[in-house]
Amino acid sequence: MLIRFPTDWPTWLTALVAMIALAALDLGGSYAAKEAVERRSAVFAAAGVTAFVLLFWVFASSLQYAELTPVTFGWIVILQVGVVLLDRYRYGVHMPSGHWIAIVVMIAAQAYLLLGLPGAPRWGDASAAPPSAGSHDVGEPADVVAEHLGQPRQVARGLADPLDLGVDVPDGRGDRRDRR
């Protein structure tokens, strides 16, 4: 019933393909909904319903391979860019420059949260650049979470890096397999 991605694909690639497909389906469904209202068209309404049913299917399928948070964040960031461009170029919506600045800051913040991919420099990584003078370095996120929760660092480590795309996924028989 669910979509099967190639098993030799790395998890990050599967998640990226899912993010792009979800954003495309969501944007297509949004466009169809807008056109259904503007034109009072049952055809566009049916196309929108179809797009959102497919979106659910792709989303559920992607969760076999990747975590909810990074897939959803990536999908939403891509969708936001698409919606802004659709509004601007298809529907002629003009926004003041302050709104554009807010959009760029918001998307940059979301990208910052999303791009904690495996292999990227982490806080406390010896190969990462040292913090600049006068910065308020509070330590690696796992240290902060561990201190706050009063738990050993190893337990809090999983809470501090929700963007790690490799996950253990239930296989339906009660045991867990590593899908990395």
The 8 nearest C-alpha neighbors of each residue, nearest first, counted from 0:
[[1, 2, 60, 56, 3, 59, 57, 63],
 [2, 0, 60, 3, 56, 59, 57, 61],
 [1, 3, 60, 4, 0, 57, 61, 56],
 [4, 2, 1, 5, 60, 6, 61, 63],
 [3, 5, 6, 2, 13, 8, 64, 61],
 [6, 4, 7, 8, 3, 13, 9, 2],
 [7, 5, 8, 4, 9, 3, 178, 10],
 [6, 8, 5, 9, 4, 10, 179, 13],
 [9, 7, 6, 5, 12, 10, 13, 4],
 [8, 10, 12, 11, 7, 13, 179, 6],
 [9, 11, 13, 12, 179, 14, 165, 164],
 [10, 12, 14, 13, 9, 15, 164, 65],
 [13, 11, 15, 14, 10, 9, 16, 8],
 [12, 14, 10, 16, 15, 11, 17, 8],
 [13, 15, 17, 11, 12, 16, 65, 70],
 [14, 16, 12, 18, 17, 13, 11, 19],
 [17, 15, 13, 19, 18, 14, 20, 12],
 [16, 18, 14, 20, 15, 19, 21, 61],
 [19, 17, 74, 15, 21, 16, 20, 73],
 [18, 20, 22, 16, 21, 17, 23, 15],
 [21, 19, 17, 23, 22, 18, 24, 16],
 [22, 20, 18, 24, 23, 19, 54, 74],
 [21, 23, 78, 25, 74, 19, 20, 24],
 [22, 24, 20, 26, 21, 25, 27, 19],
 [25, 23, 27, 21, 26, 22, 50, 54],
 [26, 24, 22, 28, 27, 23, 21, 29],
 [25, 27, 29, 23, 28, 24, 22, 30],
 [28, 26, 24, 30, 29, 25, 23, 31],
 [27, 29, 47, 31, 25, 50, 30, 26],
 [30, 28, 26, 32, 31, 27, 25, 33],
 [29, 31, 27, 33, 28, 32, 26, 34],
 [30, 32, 47, 28, 43, 34, 29, 33],
 [33, 31, 35, 29, 30, 34, 47, 44],
 [34, 32, 30, 36, 35, 31, 37, 29],
 [33, 35, 37, 31, 36, 32, 38, 30],
 [36, 34, 40, 43, 32, 39, 44, 38],
 [35, 37, 39, 33, 34, 38, 32, 40],
 [36, 38, 34, 35, 39, 33, 40, 32],
 [37, 39, 40, 35, 36, 34, 33, 43],
 [40, 38, 36, 35, 37, 41, 34, 43],
 [41, 39, 35, 38, 42, 43, 44, 36],
 [40, 42, 44, 43, 45, 35, 39, 46],
 [41, 43, 45, 40, 44, 46, 35, 47],
 [44, 42, 35, 46, 31, 45, 40, 41],
 [43, 45, 41, 47, 35, 42, 46, 32],
 [46, 44, 48, 42, 47, 43, 41, 49],
 [45, 47, 43, 49, 44, 48, 50, 42],
 [48, 46, 28, 31, 50, 44, 49, 45],
 [47, 49, 45, 51, 50, 46, 52, 44],
 [48, 50, 46, 52, 47, 51, 45, 53],
 [51, 49, 47, 28, 53, 48, 24, 52],
 [50, 52, 54, 48, 53, 49, 28, 55],
 [51, 53, 49, 55, 54, 50, 48, 56],
 [54, 52, 56, 50, 51, 55, 49, 57],
 [55, 53, 51, 57, 52, 56, 24, 21],
 [54, 56, 58, 52, 53, 57, 59, 51],
 [57, 55, 53, 59, 54, 58, 60, 52],
 [56, 58, 60, 54, 55, 59, 61, 53],
 [59, 57, 55, 61, 60, 56, 54, 62],
 [58, 60, 56, 62, 61, 57, 55, 63],
 [61, 59, 57, 1, 2, 58, 62, 63],
 [62, 60, 58, 63, 59, 64, 17, 57],
 [61, 63, 65, 64, 59, 60, 66, 67],
 [64, 62, 61, 60, 65, 168, 59, 66],
 [63, 65, 62, 61, 178, 10, 66, 13],
 [66, 64, 62, 164, 14, 61, 63, 10],
 [65, 67, 68, 164, 62, 69, 70, 166],
 [66, 68, 70, 69, 71, 62, 65, 72],
 [67, 69, 71, 70, 66, 72, 162, 161],
 [70, 68, 72, 71, 162, 67, 73, 113],
 [71, 69, 73, 67, 68, 72, 18, 14],
 [70, 72, 74, 68, 69, 73, 67, 75],
 [73, 71, 69, 75, 74, 70, 68, 76],
 [74, 72, 76, 70, 75, 71, 18, 69],
 [73, 75, 18, 22, 71, 77, 72, 76],
 [74, 76, 78, 72, 73, 77, 79, 71],
 [75, 77, 79, 73, 78, 74, 72, 106],
 [78, 76, 80, 74, 75, 79, 22, 73],
 [79, 77, 22, 75, 81, 80, 76, 74],
 [80, 78, 82, 76, 81, 77, 75, 83],
 [79, 81, 83, 77, 78, 82, 84, 76],
 [80, 82, 78, 84, 79, 83, 85, 77],
 [83, 81, 85, 79, 84, 80, 86, 78],
 [82, 84, 86, 80, 85, 81, 87, 79],
 [83, 85, 87, 81, 82, 86, 88, 80],
 [86, 84, 82, 89, 87, 88, 83, 81],
 [87, 85, 90, 83, 92, 84, 89, 88],
 [86, 88, 92, 91, 84, 85, 90, 89],
 [87, 89, 85, 91, 86, 90, 84, 92],
 [90, 88, 85, 86, 91, 87, 84, 92],
 [89, 91, 86, 92, 88, 87, 85, 93],
 [92, 90, 87, 88, 89, 93, 86, 85],
 [93, 91, 87, 86, 90, 94, 88, 89],
 [94, 92, 91, 87, 95, 86, 90, 88],
 [93, 95, 98, 96, 92, 99, 97, 87],
 [94, 96, 97, 98, 93, 99, 100, 92],
 [95, 97, 99, 98, 100, 94, 101, 93],
 [98, 96, 100, 99, 95, 101, 94, 102],
 [97, 99, 101, 96, 100, 95, 94, 102],
 [98, 100, 102, 96, 101, 97, 103, 95],
 [101, 99, 97, 103, 98, 102, 104, 96],
 [100, 102, 98, 104, 99, 103, 105, 97],
 [103, 101, 99, 105, 100, 104, 106, 98],
 [102, 104, 100, 106, 105, 101, 107, 99],
 [105, 103, 107, 101, 102, 106, 108, 100],
 [106, 104, 102, 108, 107, 103, 101, 109],
 [105, 107, 109, 103, 108, 104, 110, 102],
 [106, 108, 110, 104, 105, 109, 103, 111],
 [109, 107, 111, 105, 106, 110, 104, 112],
 [110, 108, 106, 112, 111, 107, 113, 105],
 [109, 111, 113, 107, 112, 108, 114, 106],
 [112, 110, 108, 109, 114, 113, 107, 115],
 [113, 111, 109, 110, 114, 108, 115, 162],
 [114, 112, 110, 111, 115, 69, 109, 162],
 [113, 115, 116, 111, 112, 110, 162, 119],
 [114, 116, 113, 162, 119, 112, 117, 163],
 [115, 117, 114, 119, 163, 118, 162, 164],
 [118, 116, 119, 163, 115, 164, 120, 162],
 [117, 119, 116, 120, 121, 115, 163, 114],
 [118, 120, 117, 116, 121, 115, 114, 127],
 [121, 119, 127, 124, 118, 122, 126, 115],
 [122, 120, 124, 123, 119, 127, 139, 115],
 [123, 121, 139, 124, 120, 138, 127, 140],
 [122, 124, 139, 121, 125, 138, 127, 129],
 [125, 123, 121, 127, 126, 122, 120, 128],
 [124, 126, 127, 123, 128, 129, 122, 120],
 [127, 125, 124, 128, 120, 123, 129, 121],
 [128, 126, 124, 120, 125, 129, 121, 122],
 [127, 129, 130, 126, 125, 124, 131, 120],
 [130, 128, 127, 131, 125, 123, 126, 132],
 [131, 129, 134, 128, 132, 136, 133, 135],
 [132, 130, 134, 133, 129, 128, 135, 136],
 [133, 131, 134, 130, 135, 129, 136, 128],
 [132, 134, 131, 135, 130, 136, 129, 137],
 [135, 133, 132, 131, 136, 130, 137, 129],
 [134, 136, 137, 133, 130, 132, 131, 138],
 [135, 137, 138, 134, 130, 139, 133, 131],
 [138, 136, 135, 139, 143, 140, 142, 134],
 [139, 137, 136, 140, 142, 143, 123, 122],
 [138, 140, 122, 142, 141, 123, 143, 137],
 [141, 139, 143, 142, 159, 144, 138, 122],
 [142, 140, 156, 159, 144, 139, 143, 155],
 [143, 141, 145, 139, 140, 144, 146, 152],
 [142, 144, 140, 146, 141, 145, 147, 139],
 [145, 143, 147, 141, 146, 142, 155, 148],
 [146, 144, 150, 155, 142, 152, 148, 147],
 [145, 147, 149, 143, 144, 148, 142, 150],
 [148, 146, 144, 145, 149, 143, 150, 142],
 [149, 147, 145, 150, 146, 144, 155, 143],
 [148, 150, 146, 147, 145, 151, 144, 152],
 [151, 149, 145, 148, 152, 154, 155, 146],
 [150, 152, 153, 154, 145, 155, 149, 146],
 [151, 153, 145, 155, 154, 156, 142, 141],
 [152, 154, 156, 151, 155, 157, 141, 150],
 [155, 153, 152, 156, 151, 157, 150, 145],
 [154, 156, 145, 152, 158, 157, 153, 141],
 [157, 155, 141, 153, 159, 158, 154, 152],
 [156, 158, 155, 159, 160, 154, 161, 153],
 [159, 157, 155, 156, 160, 161, 141, 144],
 [158, 160, 141, 156, 140, 157, 161, 155],
 [159, 161, 162, 158, 157, 163, 156, 115],
 [162, 160, 163, 159, 158, 157, 68, 69],
 [163, 161, 160, 69, 115, 164, 113, 116],
 [162, 164, 161, 165, 160, 116, 117, 115],
 [163, 165, 65, 162, 66, 11, 10, 166],
 [166, 164, 179, 163, 10, 65, 178, 167],
 [167, 165, 168, 164, 178, 177, 65, 66],
 [166, 168, 177, 176, 175, 178, 169, 165],
 [167, 169, 175, 176, 166, 170, 63, 177],
 [170, 168, 175, 171, 174, 173, 176, 167],
 [169, 171, 172, 175, 168, 174, 176, 173],
 [170, 172, 169, 173, 174, 175, 168, 176],
 [173, 171, 170, 174, 169, 175, 176, 168],
 [172, 174, 171, 169, 175, 170, 176, 168],
 [175, 173, 172, 169, 170, 176, 171, 168],
 [176, 174, 169, 168, 170, 167, 177, 173],
 [175, 177, 167, 168, 178, 169, 170, 174],
 [176, 178, 167, 179, 166, 168, 175, 165],
 [179, 177, 176, 167, 166, 64, 165, 168],
 [178, 165, 177, 10, 166, 9, 167, 164]]
